[in-house]
Amino acid sequence: MAKRIHAIVTGRVHAVSFRLFTCAKAKALGLKGMVRNLDNGSVEVIAEGEEETLKQLLNEVSNGPGKAEVKGVNAEWGESTGEFSDFSISH
């Protein structure tokens, strides 16, 4: 059964290719959803897929790309809505 995560990633996550990193990892895992920068300096990730695969994505974003300094990942779980057809970077 497909699940959904809505995560807010905090730390130094802007201007370090965090969105590109997250999008590439999510696509490689076959997930659907989106990633975007928020005005407060954090990054929002919404992803849908199988629970174990979503856990893998959360592990990846907890580390981030090389220049990122992730301080925290606050993820809320829910049921998949099916609203996404792929994974993309939103502006």
C-alpha positions as a printed Julia matrix, in Angstrom:
91×3 Matrix{Float64}:
  0.0    0.0     0.0
  1.41   3.38   -1.03
  2.2    5.96    1.63
  3.03   9.65    1.65
  5.59  11.67    3.56
  5.56  15.41    4.06
  8.97  16.4     5.38
 10.63  19.66    6.34
 14.42  19.58    6.22
 16.29  22.21    8.23
 19.91  23.31    8.36
 22.14  24.59    5.58
 20.02  23.22    2.75
 19.78  26.18    0.35
 22.43  26.89   -2.32
 23.99  23.41   -1.88
 22.07  21.54   -4.65
 19.76  19.98   -2.07
 16.68  20.04   -4.31
 18.56  18.51   -7.25
 20.03  15.84   -4.94
 16.61  15.0    -3.48
 14.94  14.88   -6.89
 17.61  12.55   -8.3
 17.41  10.21   -5.29
 13.58  10.14   -5.38
 13.5    9.42   -9.11
 16.09   6.65   -8.71
 13.84   5.1    -6.05
 10.77   5.38   -8.3
  8.96   7.84   -6.03
  6.52  10.56   -7.03
  6.2   14.0    -5.47
  8.09  17.26   -5.27
 10.79  19.2    -3.45
 11.03  22.98   -2.97
 12.84  25.66   -1.02
 10.84  27.48    1.64
 11.29  31.16    2.49
 12.45  30.34    6.02
 15.58  28.56    4.72
 14.27  25.01    4.98
 13.31  22.55    2.25
  9.93  20.85    1.85
  9.7   17.31    0.47
  6.47  15.56   -0.43
  6.91  12.01   -1.68
  4.65   9.06   -2.35
  5.51   5.39   -2.73
  6.06   2.23   -0.72
  6.93   2.72    2.95
 10.37   1.1     2.78
 11.31   3.19   -0.25
 10.16   6.37    1.49
 12.33   5.43    4.48
 15.29   5.14    2.1
 14.59   8.66    0.79
 14.36  10.02    4.34
 17.73   8.45    5.08
 19.22  10.11    1.99
 17.84  13.58    2.79
 19.0   13.22    6.39
 22.55  13.16    5.02
 22.03  15.46    2.03
 24.59  16.32   -0.63
 28.21  17.03    0.29
 27.97  20.74    1.15
 24.68  20.51    3.02
 24.47  20.51    6.8
 21.18  18.89    7.72
 20.13  19.79   11.27
 16.79  17.99   11.26
 14.12  16.2     9.24
 10.55  16.44   10.51
  8.43  13.95    8.55
  4.72  13.32    8.82
  3.3   10.11    7.36
 -0.02   9.73    5.62
 -1.83   7.85    2.88
 -0.9    8.39   -0.76
 -3.16  10.78   -2.66
 -1.94   9.91   -6.15
 -1.74  13.6    -7.08
  1.78  13.38   -8.56
  2.73  11.78  -11.89
  6.5   12.06  -11.34
  9.03  13.69   -9.0
  9.94  17.3    -9.66
 11.56  20.42   -8.3
  8.93  23.05   -7.55
  9.64  26.77   -7.41
